[in-house]
Amino acid sequence: MQTQQDLPSYSGDGNDLIHQVSKHWFRILEKHRELDRTIQDSYEHYANDLKIKELKAQKLRVKDEIERYRFDLENLAKRISKS
């Protein structure tokens, strides 16, 4: 779940906002990749099924966050292009 701390805040010009949004985007993508690697490693080392299940749930939550963020960015781009 996103918290206020996870969301980029606007504290300057447009370039600053773009930088903050990009930074957040790449951070959640990296989190997703890291969970994917951890899950793969857990399978290779015969980790507990409950641990793997929890990792998969975390990965799904991150994927949902990615999709929400993508949707929000697409809507923002549409609004900007109409301006």
WOGIDA-V287991 format. One line per field, one symbol per residue. burial: I if it has 9 or more other C-alpha atoms within 8 Angstrom, else O. A space follows every 50 residues. Layout:
# WOGIDA-V287991
burial=???
This chain:
# WOGIDA-V287991
burial=OOOOOOOIOOOOOOOIIOOIIOOIIOOIIOIIOOIIOIIOOIIOOOIOOO OIOOIIOIIOIIIOIIOOIOOOOOOOOOOOOOO
